Amino acid sequence: MKTIIYLIVKLFLIHTILIICSSCILIFAEPEIHLIPKGYVGPIKIVFGAVNGKAKKYENGFRVYEMDEYGILYTQFKWNRGAFQPNKTRKYYYIGKDGSRQQIWNISDFFLNDRGKFDIPLDDYRVQIYDSPGRFTTSRPYDGVTGYFVCSKFDIEIARKINEIRDENRNVTGIEKLKLSLKRNSSGIKTSKRNKHRLRHHWLDLRNDCIHTDNCLKDVLQPEKYQQLDLSDNNFKSVPKEISSFVKLLNLDLSDNNLTSLNSEISKLKYLRSLDLGNNELSSLTKELGDLKNLESLILDSNSLENFPKEILELSKLKILSYYYNKLNNIPDGIDKLKELEYLILRTNNLKKLPKSLYKLKKLVWLDLHGNSLKNIPKGISKLSNLQILILKSNDLKDLPDDLGQLEKLKVLDLEANHLNRIPKIVLKLKNLKVLNIRNNNLPGSEIEIIKKNLPHCSIILEYY
């Protein structure tokens, strides 16, 4: 009897050990090949476990995913569980109508070295995959949905630069980022005793921590000690009134909420340097915004602003203004009051013309007008003598002003998706130009050859890869 019990116990222990060991073994997913229609740029969506989706297909042991012209695939494959090896077991290709393939690299799969550069040689402006595919829903009847983006490194650098600007202005030099441990109870959120001794760090991170309470700031101890406050992603419809207690705040992040308006309490933040209001539902701004005289960075991306708030013109120290994806109809003549402005992001709005006062912004380095309805660029742009990046992509331009060629510091000129049939000859004298994007225009072959000949050290973008 003892022998039988001993054997049972032994088998049980062996079984347990095997289970533990098997859980430690890294399981690799089936390798994948993603085939994307040649020239497609934009989001990709793959729906797994679709009964009426494309039949399963393999190629040399790789799953084959073939996207349609809109970048969408419904497939009968189940979700591909397991780990992937960067750019080895998940490969991306442009596929032409003749079946020819051009590989696309996924830069999200490469690690940066200690100098912040890619450890592999990448063509500067090749089309690339951005954001590794991840399962972001498991809603039935499907087994999962994944997505990523196909875009040029040029577009990635634009997005990255804006994010860098945000990150730089969220940081306070010499201050350690600290997410405080918080205790939730029925009356709100309170800081733990341990955090009373951490006020020297001046950082309070409440991202996604105030969704279930309206009093998340009410019981914060010594709010006047904080210099940085992150309240992003909390579904706020209005700014908490307690915000006025953070009188020494330098950086405030209210992005990714549901704000429809700002209250006057924000005017009490006299030392504020950076304010992020991106991805809200703002259609106007409070007049008290103009009282933030020390503000250097203002992010208003993805709101519903139709008019340029005059309060912004009172912010004389402003260096960064990002107004991406709004409904802006015009830029006021008084824009030249922002004499310190270096970065002006106005992409994806409804602009049809530019005021000449814009050319008085002598310190402007970056001007992004991508995705508007501009039919011409007024003469005088040469006055922007410090301009290095000019993005005019996806407008209605048929011609360019001749004095554009006098922008001696210009490094990047993006003219993609316009109606240009010529490039002013003086532009060919921009010897510091590093990138010229002219794809999707009406330029004849002879014009392109002239550009290539006169700008031998410039990366000229004609195709999507």
VENWO-V805154 format. One record per residue. N is the residue number from 0. RES is the residue in one small letter. SS is DSSP state (h for helix, s for strand, l for the rest). PHI is phi in whole degrees, -180 to 180 (* if undefined). NEAR is the number of other C-alpha atoms within 12 Angstrom. Layout:
BEGIN
((N/RES/SS/PHI/NEAR) (N/RES/SS/PHI/NEAR))
END
This chain:
BEGIN
((0/m/l/*/7) (1/k/h/-64/9) (2/t/h/-64/9) (3/i/h/-63/10) (4/i/h/-62/11) (5/y/h/-61/12) (6/l/h/-65/13) (7/i/h/-62/14) (8/v/h/-63/14) (9/k/h/-63/15) (10/l/h/-63/14) (11/f/h/-63/14) (12/l/h/-66/14) (13/i/h/-62/14) (14/h/h/-61/14) (15/t/h/-63/14) (16/i/h/-63/14) (17/l/h/-63/14) (18/i/h/-63/13) (19/i/h/-63/12) (20/c/h/-64/12) (21/s/h/-65/12) (22/s/h/-72/11) (23/c/h/-88/10) (24/i/l/-79/12) (25/l/l/-75/13) (26/i/l/-98/14) (27/f/s/-92/17) (28/a/l/-75/20) (29/e/l/-67/26) (30/p/l/-64/27) (31/e/s/-128/35) (32/i/s/-122/29) (33/h/s/-104/41) (34/l/s/-107/37) (35/i/s/-117/42) (36/p/s/-52/33) (37/k/l/-54/30) (38/g/l/90/30) (39/y/l/-71/30) (40/v/l/-134/28) (41/g/s/146/25) (42/p/s/-75/25) (43/i/s/-114/35) (44/k/s/-133/31) (45/i/s/-124/41) (46/v/s/-107/38) (47/f/s/-95/35) (48/g/l/72/27) (49/a/l/-84/24) (50/v/l/-57/18) (51/n/l/-99/16) (52/g/l/-79/23) (53/k/s/-62/23) (54/a/l/-66/20) (55/k/l/-63/24) (56/k/l/-143/19) (57/y/s/-120/17) (58/e/s/-141/15) (59/n/l/54/12) (60/g/l/87/15) (61/f/s/-94/22) (62/r/s/-64/28) (63/v/s/-115/30) (64/y/s/-111/39) (65/e/s/-110/35) (66/m/l/-78/30) (67/d/l/-85/24) (68/e/l/-65/22) (69/y/l/-102/20) (70/g/l/78/29) (71/i/s/-121/29) (72/l/s/-141/33) (73/y/s/-105/31) (74/t/s/-126/32) (75/q/l/-82/26) (76/f/l/-61/30) (77/k/l/-80/28) (78/w/l/-56/28) (79/n/l/-88/31) (80/r/l/-83/19) (81/g/l/125/18) (82/a/s/-90/19) (83/f/l/-118/22) (84/q/l/-98/20) (85/p/l/-49/21) (86/n/l/56/26) (87/k/l/-116/21) (88/t/l/-103/25) (89/r/s/-140/33) (90/k/s/-120/33) (91/y/s/-124/40) (92/y/s/-141/33) (93/y/s/-80/37) (94/i/s/-124/26) (95/g/l/-85/18) (96/k/l/-65/13) (97/d/l/-89/9) (98/g/l/90/14) (99/s/l/-68/14) (100/r/s/-125/21) (101/q/s/-131/23) (102/q/s/-69/27) (103/i/s/-118/38) (104/w/s/-88/36) (105/n/s/-99/36) (106/i/h/-69/36) (107/s/h/-67/23) (108/d/h/-89/24) (109/f/l/-102/24) (110/f/l/-87/16) (111/l/s/-86/14) (112/n/l/-83/10) (113/d/l/-69/8) (114/r/l/-99/8) (115/g/l/76/9) (116/k/l/-113/13) (117/f/s/-71/18) (118/d/l/-78/14) (119/i/l/-117/16) (120/p/l/-76/13) (121/l/l/-118/19) (122/d/l/-61/18) (123/d/l/-56/25) (124/y/l/-132/31) (125/r/l/-77/34) (126/v/s/-65/37) (127/q/s/-142/42) (128/i/s/-87/38) (129/y/s/-126/33) (130/d/s/81/22) (131/s/s/-66/27) (132/p/s/-57/33) (133/g/s/-143/25) (134/r/s/-77/24) (135/f/s/-110/18) (136/t/s/-161/19) (137/t/l/-129/17) (138/s/l/-66/15) (139/r/l/-72/13) (140/p/l/-86/16) (141/y/l/-91/24) (142/d/l/-91/25) (143/g/s/151/28) (144/v/s/-133/30) (145/t/s/-128/31) (146/g/s/-159/27) (147/y/s/-160/28) (148/f/s/-123/33) (149/v/s/-108/41) (150/c/s/-155/32) (151/s/s/-80/35) (152/k/h/-62/32) (153/f/h/-60/34) (154/d/h/-65/31) (155/i/h/-63/27) (156/e/h/-64/22) (157/i/h/-62/29) (158/a/h/-62/21) (159/r/h/-65/16) (160/k/h/-62/22) (161/i/h/-63/32) (162/n/h/-66/19) (163/e/h/-62/16) (164/i/h/-60/29) (165/r/h/-60/32) (166/d/h/-64/23) (167/e/h/-61/19) (168/n/h/-86/28) (169/r/h/-85/35) (170/n/l/-89/27) (171/v/l/-109/24) (172/t/l/-54/17) (173/g/l/79/11) (174/i/l/-108/19) (175/e/l/-79/20) (176/k/l/-69/24) (177/l/l/-145/24) (178/k/l/-97/24) (179/l/l/-70/31) (180/s/l/-74/20) (181/l/s/-122/27) (182/k/s/-110/20) (183/r/s/-91/21) (184/n/s/-145/15) (185/s/l/-65/12) (186/s/l/-94/15) (187/g/s/140/21) (188/i/s/-120/26) (189/k/s/-123/28) (190/t/s/-75/29) (191/s/l/-75/19) (192/k/h/-59/15) (193/r/h/-58/14) (194/n/h/-81/23) (195/k/h/-62/20) (196/h/h/-93/15) (197/r/h/-111/24) (198/l/h/-64/28) (199/r/h/-63/21) (200/h/h/-80/25) (201/h/l/62/35) (202/w/s/-123/36) (203/l/s/-127/42) (204/d/s/-109/34) (205/l/l/-119/31) (206/r/l/-58/26) (207/n/l/60/22) (208/d/l/-107/29) (209/c/l/-114/32) (210/i/l/-63/22) (211/h/l/-100/18) (212/t/l/-150/23) (213/d/l/-100/24) (214/n/l/-120/24) (215/c/l/-66/35) (216/l/l/-101/34) (217/k/l/-60/23) (218/d/s/-107/23) (219/v/l/-69/32) (220/l/l/-78/28) (221/q/l/50/25) (222/p/h/-60/27) (223/e/h/-69/27) (224/k/h/-83/24) (225/y/l/-86/36) (226/q/l/-109/39) (227/q/s/-137/43) (228/l/s/-138/42) (229/d/s/-112/39) (230/l/l/-117/37) (231/s/l/-71/31) (232/d/l/59/27) (233/n/l/-127/30) (234/n/l/62/27) (235/f/l/-64/33) (236/k/l/-98/25) (237/s/l/-146/27) (238/v/l/-75/36) (239/p/l/-56/28) (240/k/h/-63/22) (241/e/h/-66/26) (242/i/h/-59/36) (243/s/h/-67/26) (244/s/h/-78/27) (245/f/l/-89/35) (246/v/l/-70/27) (247/k/l/-104/26) (248/l/l/-63/36) (249/l/l/-104/37) (250/n/s/-132/42) (251/l/s/-133/44) (252/d/s/-114/42) (253/l/l/-119/45) (254/s/l/-72/36) (255/d/l/59/29) (256/n/l/-119/31) (257/n/l/-121/28) (258/l/l/-64/33) (259/t/l/-107/26) (260/s/l/-160/29) (261/l/l/-110/28) (262/n/l/-95/24) (263/s/h/-70/23) (264/e/h/-60/25) (265/i/h/-65/33) (266/s/h/-69/31) (267/k/h/-82/27) (268/l/l/-89/35) (269/k/l/-65/27) (270/y/l/-94/27) (271/l/l/-60/40) (272/r/l/-108/36) (273/s/s/-132/42) (274/l/s/-135/41) (275/d/s/-111/42) (276/l/l/-116/45) (277/g/l/-65/36) (278/n/l/59/32) (279/n/l/-127/36) (280/e/l/-125/31) (281/l/l/-74/34) (282/s/l/-113/26) (283/s/l/-157/29) (284/l/l/-121/30) (285/t/l/-72/23) (286/k/h/-65/22) (287/e/h/-68/25) (288/l/h/-58/32) (289/g/h/-66/28) (290/d/h/-82/26) (291/l/l/-83/36) (292/k/l/-68/27) (293/n/l/-98/29) (294/l/l/-66/37) (295/e/l/-112/36) (296/s/s/-136/42) (297/l/s/-133/44) (298/i/s/-107/43) (299/l/l/-124/43) (300/d/l/-57/36) (301/s/l/54/32) (302/n/l/-125/34) (303/s/l/-125/31) (304/l/l/-81/32) (305/e/l/-94/25) (306/n/l/-113/24) (307/f/l/-78/30) (308/p/l/-60/28) (309/k/h/-65/23) (310/e/h/-61/27) (311/i/h/-63/40) (312/l/h/-67/30) (313/e/h/-87/26) (314/l/l/-89/36) (315/s/l/-68/28) (316/k/l/-97/28) (317/l/l/-63/37) (318/k/l/-110/33) (319/i/s/-128/41) (320/l/s/-132/41) (321/s/s/-114/43) (322/y/l/-124/43) (323/y/l/-65/36) (324/y/l/56/31) (325/n/l/-125/34) (326/k/l/-126/31) (327/l/l/-63/35) (328/n/l/-98/26) (329/n/l/-157/27) (330/i/l/-108/30) (331/p/l/-69/24) (332/d/h/-62/20) (333/g/h/-78/25) (334/i/h/-59/33) (335/d/h/-70/27) (336/k/h/-69/25) (337/l/l/-86/36) (338/k/l/-68/28) (339/e/l/-94/28) (340/l/l/-63/37) (341/e/l/-115/31) (342/y/s/-124/38) (343/l/s/-127/39) (344/i/s/-109/41) (345/l/l/-124/41) (346/r/l/-70/37) (347/t/l/57/32) (348/n/l/-132/35) (349/n/l/-119/32) (350/l/l/-71/36) (351/k/l/-115/25) (352/k/l/-154/26) (353/l/l/-117/28) (354/p/l/-79/24) (355/k/h/-68/22) (356/s/h/-65/24) (357/l/h/-60/32) (358/y/h/-76/32) (359/k/h/-91/27) (360/l/l/-83/35) (361/k/l/-64/27) (362/k/l/-94/27) (363/l/l/-64/37) (364/v/l/-108/30) (365/w/s/-132/38) (366/l/s/-128/39) (367/d/s/-115/41) (368/l/l/-119/42) (369/h/l/-57/36) (370/g/l/76/32) (371/n/l/-118/34) (372/s/l/-125/31) (373/l/l/-72/33) (374/k/l/-101/26) (375/n/l/-157/24) (376/i/l/-112/30) (377/p/l/-61/24) (378/k/l/-65/22) (379/g/l/114/24) (380/i/h/-63/33) (381/s/h/-64/31) (382/k/h/-70/26) (383/l/l/-82/35) (384/s/l/-67/26) (385/n/l/-101/27) (386/l/l/-66/36) (387/q/l/-115/31) (388/i/s/-125/38) (389/l/s/-129/38) (390/i/s/-115/38) (391/l/l/-119/40) (392/k/l/-59/36) (393/s/l/57/32) (394/n/l/-123/34) (395/d/l/-119/30) (396/l/l/-76/32) (397/k/l/-110/26) (398/d/l/-154/27) (399/l/l/-129/30) (400/p/l/-70/25) (401/d/h/-62/22) (402/d/h/-76/25) (403/l/h/-59/33) (404/g/h/-72/31) (405/q/h/-94/29) (406/l/l/-81/33) (407/e/l/-65/27) (408/k/l/-94/27) (409/l/l/-65/35) (410/k/l/-112/28) (411/v/s/-130/38) (412/l/s/-129/40) (413/d/s/-108/38) (414/l/l/-119/40) (415/e/l/-58/36) (416/a/l/58/29) (417/n/l/-123/33) (418/h/l/-125/28) (419/l/l/-75/30) (420/n/l/-118/23) (421/r/l/-157/29) (422/i/l/-115/37) (423/p/l/-52/23) (424/k/h/-59/22) (425/i/h/-67/22) (426/v/h/-63/30) (427/l/h/-68/34) (428/k/h/-97/27) (429/l/l/-78/30) (430/k/l/-72/24) (431/n/l/-93/26) (432/l/l/-68/32) (433/k/l/-102/27) (434/v/s/-138/33) (435/l/s/-129/39) (436/n/s/-101/38) (437/i/l/-126/35) (438/r/l/-68/28) (439/n/l/61/24) (440/n/l/-130/30) (441/n/l/-111/24) (442/l/l/-75/26) (443/p/l/-71/19) (444/g/h/-57/14) (445/s/h/-63/14) (446/e/h/-66/21) (447/i/h/-65/27) (448/e/h/-64/18) (449/i/h/-65/21) (450/i/h/-62/34) (451/k/h/-60/22) (452/k/h/-69/16) (453/n/h/-89/22) (454/l/l/-124/24) (455/p/l/-66/20) (456/h/l/-100/19) (457/c/l/-104/26) (458/s/s/-77/28) (459/i/s/-103/33) (460/i/s/-94/32) (461/l/l/-116/30) (462/e/l/-125/22) (463/y/l/-89/30) (464/y/l/-154/31))
END
